[in-house]
Amino acid sequence: MDLTVKIPDDLARELGAGFEDLSRAALEALAADAYAKSVLSLEQVRKLLELESRWEAQKILSDHEVWPGQTADEIIRDADSSEEFRADLP
């Protein structure tokens, strides 16, 4: 399936200057959002982005602040708990 996105010319120039490959950036953002919404699995993200390993898929997801198996709030809570734990150490 081919997907066409229409962007006003002035914004396309701005976006094009900000990304090495705008089409790839859009595809990665779509994959990350679909994963975050449980539409795609990690394996499906890997396949969509034509990556060789799940680790590459996880890297892209984390670049988009989507962490497999955890929400951002869960990670923040874990970090807070870790700080509290360390504060109680002698």
C-alpha positions as CSV (number, residue, x, y, z in Angstrom):
1,M,0.0,0.0,0.0
2,D,1.2,3.4,-0.9
3,L,0.2,6.3,1.3
4,T,0.4,10.0,0.2
5,V,0.4,12.8,2.7
6,K,-0.3,16.3,1.5
7,I,1.8,19.0,3.3
8,P,1.7,22.7,2.3
9,D,4.8,23.6,0.4
10,D,6.2,26.1,3.0
11,L,5.8,23.5,5.8
12,A,7.2,20.8,3.6
13,R,10.4,22.8,3.2
14,E,10.6,23.3,6.9
15,L,10.0,19.7,7.7
16,G,12.4,18.5,4.9
17,A,15.2,20.6,6.5
18,G,14.6,19.1,9.9
19,F,14.7,15.4,8.8
20,E,17.2,13.5,6.8
21,D,14.4,11.3,5.3
22,L,11.0,12.8,5.9
23,S,9.2,9.7,4.5
24,R,11.1,7.4,6.9
25,A,10.5,9.8,9.8
26,A,6.7,9.7,9.1
27,L,6.7,5.9,8.8
28,E,8.6,5.5,12.1
29,A,6.2,7.9,13.9
30,L,3.2,6.0,12.5
31,A,4.8,2.7,13.7
32,A,5.5,4.0,17.1
33,D,2.0,5.4,17.6
34,A,0.5,2.2,16.3
35,Y,2.6,0.2,18.8
36,A,1.7,2.5,21.7
37,K,-2.0,2.0,20.9
38,S,-1.5,-1.8,20.7
39,V,-2.4,-1.8,17.0
40,L,0.9,-3.4,16.1
41,S,3.2,-5.8,17.9
42,L,6.9,-5.3,18.2
43,E,7.4,-7.9,15.4
44,Q,4.9,-6.1,13.2
45,V,6.8,-2.8,13.8
46,R,10.1,-4.6,12.9
47,K,8.5,-5.9,9.7
48,L,6.8,-2.6,8.8
49,L,10.1,-0.7,9.1
50,E,12.1,-3.5,7.4
51,L,14.5,-4.0,10.3
52,E,16.6,-7.0,10.8
53,S,16.2,-7.4,14.6
54,R,13.7,-6.6,17.3
55,W,16.5,-4.6,19.0
56,E,16.4,-2.1,16.1
57,A,12.6,-1.9,16.5
58,Q,12.9,-1.3,20.2
59,K,15.5,1.4,19.6
60,I,13.2,3.3,17.2
61,L,10.3,2.9,19.6
62,S,12.4,4.3,22.4
63,D,13.5,7.2,20.2
64,H,9.8,8.0,20.0
65,E,9.4,7.6,23.8
66,V,7.5,4.4,23.4
67,W,8.9,1.6,25.6
68,P,8.0,-2.0,24.9
69,G,6.1,-3.4,27.8
70,Q,6.0,-0.2,29.8
71,T,4.3,3.2,29.6
72,A,6.2,6.4,30.2
73,D,4.3,6.8,33.5
74,E,5.5,3.4,34.6
75,I,9.1,4.2,33.9
76,I,8.9,7.5,35.7
77,R,7.3,5.7,38.7
78,D,10.1,3.2,38.6
79,A,12.7,5.9,38.6
80,D,11.1,7.7,41.5
81,S,11.0,4.4,43.5
82,S,14.6,3.8,42.7
83,E,15.6,7.3,44.0
84,E,13.6,6.6,47.2
85,F,15.3,3.3,47.6
86,R,18.7,4.8,47.2
87,A,17.9,7.5,49.7
88,D,17.2,4.9,52.3
89,L,20.6,3.2,51.9
90,P,23.2,3.8,54.6
